[in-house]
Amino acid sequence: MLKNIHKSIDQLYPEMVEIRRYLHQHPELSFQETETAKYIADFYEKLQIPYESNVGGNGVIATLKGGKPGKTVALRADFDALPIQDEKDVPYKSKVPGVMHACGHDGHTATLLTLAKVMQEYQDELEGTIVFLHQHAEEYAPGGAKPIIESGALDNVDAVFGTHLWSTVPVGVLQTSTSAFMAGADRFEITIQGQGGHGAYPHETKDAIVLGSELVTQLQQIVSRRLDPLETAVVTTGIFQAGSAFNVIADQAKLTGTVRYFNTGIQKIIIDEMEKIIKGICISNDADYTFDYIKGYPPLINHPEDAKMVLEASKDIVEIHTAEIVPPVMGGEDFAYYTMEKPGAYFFTGANKEGNPYPHHHPKFDIDEKALPIAAKTLIGAYFGYQNASR
C-alpha cells in the first residue's frame, strides 16, 4: 500500500504546488490567520473529512478514521507567516505588504492538505486514525501548540509527528535527532532609566546609552564566563533603542533580546546572572531599571524510538539519499509542547532551492517545492511505523 500512496502523492504534486503558492500569496500573521484557517477548513469540507475549527484559537483539526483498528497519530503543520516584506521576484510573491511566508509554513500546510486527500483514498485499508493537525501561531510565543493541547483536542492521540522544510539543507536530505533537537527560546526586555541632559555637560547626566552599552557587553560574558563550557546557550541583544538627537544625552535606553538553551538549569542561571548584572550596573550609576524575562518555547526533545521511525521511513522514499542524526539547532519551535505531552518526533526535510541561498526569516526566502512530496511521504511513513511498533 505504501508504494501506491507514494505514487498518489506524486500524482498530486501539481495541486500541492498550487496550494503552496496560493498560501504564499495570501499570508497572515500569528493569531490573525482567520482566512487561512477558513481555507483549510473549506478544503476538508469539500473532502467530507470531519474537522473542527477554532481549536485553541485559529487551529483546525481534521480526523480520518481508518477501516481497521489501530493507534491514533497526529501529523502537524503550522500555517502562520511573518512581518517581513517579500522581496522575491516570483509570480507567487506575497500580495500582502509587509507580510510573507518566510519560514515555509505555506509548504507545511500544502503538504498536509494533499496528504489528507491522498489518504482518504485508502481509508478503508487504513489501520488506526490520522489526525491532521493544522496549528496557528508557531512564530510568536505563547504560540498555538499550547492552547491546542489545553483544549483537550489531542487527549486521545497516541503520538505526534511533524516536519520543517529546511531551506539550508539540500533536497533529498532528511535530518532529525534522537534527543534534544531545537532550543528553548525566551525573550527579555530591559529598560534603563537614567537622567538626560545637554551633550556638552555629561557630568550632569546619567547617560542611558553608556549604561546600555556596558550592559550589552557584560551580558555576553554570561555564556563565555559564567556557564560551564560544555553547556550550550545564547544570549543575544537584538534591539537597542535610545536617544533622539545628536547633542542630547539620552535619559532612557530599551534593550530587547533572546536567550536560547537546552537545559532548564542553565536557563535559571542565565536569568539570575542577568538580574545581577543589570542591577549592579544601575546601582553603581544611580540609575533605575525594569527587567522583564518572558519564557517562551521549551527545548524540543524528540523521543528516541519515534525519531528512529522517521529514519526508518526514509528508507522507502527514493528521493531521499541521506537520512541522518544531527546536532541540535538553536532555533526554537513550539512543537516542543507536543513531545512534552505525547510520544513523537520532529524532523527537517531538506528544501534548499538552487540559486536561492537565503535562510529562514529572510525577505528573499524560498523553498524547492520538490521537497513537499518528500515531506508528505516521510510523515505518512512515520505514521505507519508507529502503527507497527509494539507499544
PLY file of the C-alpha trace (Angstrom):
ply
format ascii 1.0
element vertex 391
property float x
property float y
property float z
element edge 390
property int vertex1
property int vertex2
end_header
0.00 0.00 0.00
2.82 2.41 0.81
4.16 2.37 -2.76
0.70 3.21 -4.06
0.42 6.05 -1.54
3.74 7.45 -2.73
2.52 7.23 -6.32
-0.68 9.06 -5.41
1.30 11.81 -3.66
3.44 12.25 -6.77
0.34 12.48 -8.97
-0.99 15.33 -6.83
2.28 17.26 -6.88
0.90 19.99 -9.18
-2.01 20.58 -6.80
0.37 20.61 -3.85
2.41 23.35 -5.52
-0.74 25.28 -6.40
-1.89 25.24 -2.77
1.51 26.30 -1.53
1.72 29.21 -3.96
-1.79 30.41 -3.18
-0.98 30.45 0.54
2.34 32.17 -0.18
0.48 34.99 -1.89
-2.02 35.35 0.98
-0.02 35.20 4.23
-1.40 36.10 7.65
0.44 36.92 10.86
0.38 34.82 14.03
-3.00 34.87 15.81
-4.54 36.65 12.79
-4.79 33.65 10.42
-8.58 33.65 10.04
-8.69 33.42 6.24
-6.00 30.74 6.15
-7.91 28.72 8.73
-11.07 29.08 6.64
-9.16 27.92 3.53
-8.02 24.81 5.40
-11.49 24.11 6.80
-13.07 24.54 3.34
-10.58 22.02 1.94
-11.72 19.36 4.43
-15.34 20.35 3.89
-15.01 19.54 0.20
-13.34 16.23 1.01
-16.06 15.49 3.57
-13.41 14.64 6.15
-14.66 15.53 9.64
-12.88 18.54 11.12
-13.05 21.04 13.93
-12.24 24.75 13.61
-11.17 27.36 16.16
-9.19 24.82 18.17
-7.15 26.67 20.77
-7.62 29.81 18.67
-7.35 29.51 14.89
-6.32 25.85 14.82
-8.03 23.36 12.50
-8.00 19.62 13.21
-9.33 17.01 10.77
-9.73 13.30 11.57
-9.57 10.37 9.18
-10.63 7.15 10.88
-9.34 4.04 9.14
-11.37 0.96 8.37
-9.26 -1.18 10.70
-8.44 -0.77 14.41
-5.16 0.86 15.37
-3.48 3.80 17.04
-4.29 7.47 16.65
-1.40 9.52 15.29
-1.37 13.28 14.69
0.59 14.84 11.83
1.18 18.54 12.38
1.63 21.53 10.06
1.76 25.21 11.09
0.33 27.98 8.91
1.23 31.47 10.17
3.51 33.97 8.40
5.99 36.67 9.46
6.06 40.51 9.46
8.59 40.68 6.60
8.32 42.35 3.19
8.59 39.77 0.40
11.47 40.82 -1.87
11.47 37.81 -4.22
10.86 38.33 -7.92
8.49 35.39 -8.48
4.89 35.10 -9.76
3.71 33.84 -6.36
5.16 36.75 -4.39
3.17 37.82 -1.33
0.29 40.18 -2.10
0.15 41.45 1.48
2.51 44.39 2.17
4.93 43.68 4.98
3.82 40.07 5.48
5.28 36.91 3.94
5.74 33.20 4.43
9.45 33.44 5.19
9.71 30.12 7.01
7.97 27.52 4.85
4.70 27.19 6.74
2.79 27.55 3.47
4.63 24.44 2.28
3.86 22.59 5.51
0.16 23.28 5.04
0.16 22.28 1.36
1.93 19.05 2.31
-0.60 18.06 4.95
-3.69 19.02 2.95
-2.50 16.98 -0.03
-1.62 14.05 2.19
-5.14 14.13 3.64
-6.61 13.99 0.14
-4.41 11.02 -0.73
-5.09 9.09 2.46
-8.83 9.43 2.04
-8.47 7.11 -0.97
-7.01 4.44 1.32
-9.31 5.00 4.30
-10.88 1.54 4.25
-7.46 -0.14 4.23
-6.03 2.13 6.90
-5.21 0.90 10.39
-5.89 3.42 13.11
-6.73 7.10 12.81
-4.83 10.01 11.27
-5.29 13.40 12.91
-4.36 16.22 10.54
-3.27 18.92 12.97
-3.14 22.40 11.42
-1.66 24.73 14.00
-1.76 28.51 14.05
0.77 30.92 15.56
4.02 28.99 15.70
6.13 32.08 15.10
5.18 34.11 18.15
5.04 32.94 21.76
2.89 31.84 23.54
2.21 30.11 20.21
-0.60 27.85 19.08
0.56 24.43 20.25
-0.02 25.00 23.95
-3.64 26.21 23.69
-4.41 23.35 21.29
-3.14 20.86 23.88
-5.00 22.68 26.67
-8.23 22.46 24.64
-8.13 18.66 25.05
-8.25 18.13 21.30
-5.28 15.76 21.44
-6.22 13.84 24.57
-6.91 10.67 22.57
-3.87 10.98 20.32
-1.14 8.37 20.85
1.73 10.18 19.10
2.57 13.33 17.13
4.96 13.78 14.20
5.92 16.95 12.36
8.44 18.30 9.88
10.01 21.60 8.92
11.02 22.31 5.33
14.63 23.32 5.90
15.98 25.76 3.32
19.64 25.40 4.29
19.67 21.63 3.65
19.66 20.10 0.13
16.59 18.35 -1.24
16.93 14.62 -0.63
18.41 15.04 2.85
16.40 14.29 5.98
17.63 15.26 9.44
16.46 14.54 12.95
17.71 13.85 16.47
17.05 11.10 18.98
17.07 13.61 21.86
17.33 17.41 22.01
16.65 18.83 18.56
15.76 22.52 18.93
16.49 25.01 21.69
14.31 26.65 24.28
13.62 30.20 23.09
12.96 33.05 25.55
12.72 36.82 25.21
13.85 39.63 27.51
13.10 43.35 27.70
15.22 45.76 29.72
14.60 49.48 30.26
17.31 51.62 31.83
16.14 54.94 33.25
18.97 57.41 33.59
18.93 61.21 33.52
19.20 63.06 30.23
20.75 66.41 29.51
22.82 68.55 27.18
25.51 66.70 25.24
28.03 69.32 26.32
27.51 68.66 30.04
27.72 64.86 30.55
28.74 65.25 34.20
25.23 66.47 34.95
23.58 63.38 33.49
23.25 59.62 33.83
23.84 58.54 30.26
21.46 55.69 29.42
23.33 54.87 26.21
26.61 54.37 28.05
24.89 52.22 30.66
23.10 50.23 27.98
26.35 49.69 26.09
28.04 48.42 29.22
25.09 46.12 29.81
25.24 44.62 26.31
28.93 43.87 26.77
28.53 42.27 30.18
25.57 40.14 29.10
27.87 38.45 26.60
30.07 37.32 29.46
27.29 35.15 30.92
27.88 32.46 28.30
31.64 32.90 27.97
32.49 33.26 31.66
29.63 32.15 33.88
28.47 28.89 32.29
30.14 25.52 32.07
31.88 25.50 28.64
30.29 22.11 27.94
26.82 23.64 28.15
25.22 25.36 25.15
23.43 28.69 25.37
22.99 32.00 23.56
22.29 35.49 24.92
21.60 37.97 22.12
20.58 41.62 22.34
18.67 42.23 19.12
17.25 45.71 19.74
18.90 48.75 21.36
16.75 51.87 21.28
17.91 55.15 22.80
18.38 58.81 22.01
16.60 61.37 19.85
19.20 64.00 18.90
22.96 64.16 18.26
23.61 66.69 21.02
21.31 65.29 23.71
22.31 62.66 26.26
19.57 60.04 26.40
17.70 59.53 29.63
16.35 56.11 28.67
17.55 53.01 26.81
15.49 49.95 25.87
17.11 46.61 25.11
15.29 43.57 23.79
16.78 40.19 23.03
16.61 36.42 23.18
18.04 33.59 25.26
18.46 30.07 23.86
19.23 26.96 25.91
18.71 23.19 26.16
18.98 22.70 29.92
16.38 24.31 32.21
19.05 24.58 34.91
21.10 26.74 32.52
18.02 28.85 31.83
17.73 29.62 35.55
21.42 30.52 35.83
21.12 32.92 32.90
18.08 34.65 34.38
19.79 35.04 37.77
23.02 36.33 36.21
21.16 38.81 34.02
19.39 40.20 37.06
22.69 40.60 38.94
24.41 42.35 36.03
21.54 44.76 35.33
21.11 45.58 38.99
24.84 46.04 39.54
25.31 48.43 36.63
22.30 50.52 37.58
23.13 50.70 41.29
26.71 51.74 40.60
25.48 54.52 38.32
22.48 55.57 40.41
20.04 54.63 37.65
16.73 52.75 37.69
15.66 49.81 35.57
12.92 47.34 34.72
13.67 43.76 33.65
11.06 41.53 32.08
12.03 37.97 31.20
9.44 36.17 29.08
9.81 32.41 29.00
8.99 31.18 25.51
9.04 27.71 23.99
10.84 24.95 25.90
13.53 22.83 24.22
12.17 20.40 21.63
13.13 16.91 22.75
12.43 14.03 20.36
11.53 10.59 21.67
14.34 8.25 20.55
12.12 5.41 19.30
9.97 7.77 17.27
12.93 9.60 15.74
14.22 6.22 14.62
10.83 5.53 12.98
11.33 8.68 10.91
14.76 7.48 9.81
13.34 4.05 9.03
10.52 5.60 6.97
13.08 7.43 4.83
14.42 4.12 3.52
11.24 3.62 1.49
11.45 7.05 -0.17
13.51 7.02 -3.37
14.03 10.80 -3.35
15.86 10.67 -0.01
19.54 9.86 -0.41
20.68 10.90 3.09
18.87 10.43 6.40
20.97 11.45 9.37
21.03 12.27 13.04
22.38 15.80 13.52
23.34 18.00 16.48
20.56 20.23 17.82
19.98 23.71 16.40
19.47 26.92 18.36
16.18 27.81 16.68
13.00 27.42 18.71
9.78 25.58 17.83
6.56 25.14 19.79
6.27 21.56 18.57
8.21 21.08 21.81
4.91 21.18 23.72
3.63 18.14 21.80
6.60 15.93 22.60
6.35 17.00 26.25
2.82 15.56 26.30
2.95 12.71 23.79
5.43 10.36 22.11
6.64 11.66 18.76
9.41 13.31 16.81
10.21 16.30 14.64
12.46 16.30 11.59
13.85 18.56 8.90
13.08 17.93 5.24
15.79 19.42 3.01
14.30 22.14 0.80
17.21 24.25 -0.42
16.33 25.97 -3.70
19.21 26.13 -6.16
20.32 29.71 -6.70
18.48 30.91 -3.58
20.93 30.89 -0.64
18.70 32.86 1.70
17.89 31.42 5.15
14.64 31.29 7.04
13.14 34.66 8.01
14.91 36.45 5.12
12.96 38.74 2.72
14.07 36.57 -0.22
13.42 33.22 1.46
12.07 30.47 -0.78
11.99 26.67 -0.93
12.40 24.00 -3.58
8.87 22.66 -3.96
10.23 19.20 -4.82
10.63 18.84 -1.05
6.86 18.89 -0.50
6.10 15.30 -1.59
9.17 14.08 0.28
7.79 15.64 3.47
4.40 14.05 2.85
5.88 10.60 2.25
8.01 10.78 5.38
5.11 11.89 7.57
2.89 9.04 6.43
5.83 6.65 6.73
6.24 7.67 10.36
2.51 7.09 10.84
2.77 3.53 9.57
5.91 2.99 11.61
4.07 3.92 14.77
1.15 1.67 13.87
3.51 -1.28 13.56
5.51 -0.52 16.71
4.98 -2.79 19.69
3.83 -0.49 22.47
0 1
1 2
2 3
3 4
4 5
5 6
6 7
7 8
8 9
9 10
10 11
11 12
12 13
13 14
14 15
15 16
16 17
17 18
18 19
19 20
20 21
21 22
22 23
23 24
24 25
25 26
26 27
27 28
28 29
29 30
30 31
31 32
32 33
33 34
34 35
35 36
36 37
37 38
38 39
39 40
40 41
41 42
42 43
43 44
44 45
45 46
46 47
47 48
48 49
49 50
50 51
51 52
52 53
53 54
54 55
55 56
56 57
57 58
58 59
59 60
60 61
61 62
62 63
63 64
64 65
65 66
66 67
67 68
68 69
69 70
70 71
71 72
72 73
73 74
74 75
75 76
76 77
77 78
78 79
79 80
80 81
81 82
82 83
83 84
84 85
85 86
86 87
87 88
88 89
89 90
90 91
91 92
92 93
93 94
94 95
95 96
96 97
97 98
98 99
99 100
100 101
101 102
102 103
103 104
104 105
105 106
106 107
107 108
108 109
109 110
110 111
111 112
112 113
113 114
114 115
115 116
116 117
117 118
118 119
119 120
120 121
121 122
122 123
123 124
124 125
125 126
126 127
127 128
128 129
129 130
130 131
131 132
132 133
133 134
134 135
135 136
136 137
137 138
138 139
139 140
140 141
141 142
142 143
143 144
144 145
145 146
146 147
147 148
148 149
149 150
150 151
151 152
152 153
153 154
154 155
155 156
156 157
157 158
158 159
159 160
160 161
161 162
162 163
163 164
164 165
165 166
166 167
167 168
168 169
169 170
170 171
171 172
172 173
173 174
174 175
175 176
176 177
177 178
178 179
179 180
180 181
181 182
182 183
183 184
184 185
185 186
186 187
187 188
188 189
189 190
190 191
191 192
192 193
193 194
194 195
195 196
196 197
197 198
198 199
199 200
200 201
201 202
202 203
203 204
204 205
205 206
206 207
207 208
208 209
209 210
210 211
211 212
212 213
213 214
214 215
215 216
216 217
217 218
218 219
219 220
220 221
221 222
222 223
223 224
224 225
225 226
226 227
227 228
228 229
229 230
230 231
231 232
232 233
233 234
234 235
235 236
236 237
237 238
238 239
239 240
240 241
241 242
242 243
243 244
244 245
245 246
246 247
247 248
248 249
249 250
250 251
251 252
252 253
253 254
254 255
255 256
256 257
257 258
258 259
259 260
260 261
261 262
262 263
263 264
264 265
265 266
266 267
267 268
268 269
269 270
270 271
271 272
272 273
273 274
274 275
275 276
276 277
277 278
278 279
279 280
280 281
281 282
282 283
283 284
284 285
285 286
286 287
287 288
288 289
289 290
290 291
291 292
292 293
293 294
294 295
295 296
296 297
297 298
298 299
299 300
300 301
301 302
302 303
303 304
304 305
305 306
306 307
307 308
308 309
309 310
310 311
311 312
312 313
313 314
314 315
315 316
316 317
317 318
318 319
319 320
320 321
321 322
322 323
323 324
324 325
325 326
326 327
327 328
328 329
329 330
330 331
331 332
332 333
333 334
334 335
335 336
336 337
337 338
338 339
339 340
340 341
341 342
342 343
343 344
344 345
345 346
346 347
347 348
348 349
349 350
350 351
351 352
352 353
353 354
354 355
355 356
356 357
357 358
358 359
359 360
360 361
361 362
362 363
363 364
364 365
365 366
366 367
367 368
368 369
369 370
370 371
371 372
372 373
373 374
374 375
375 376
376 377
377 378
378 379
379 380
380 381
381 382
382 383
383 384
384 385
385 386
386 387
387 388
388 389
389 390
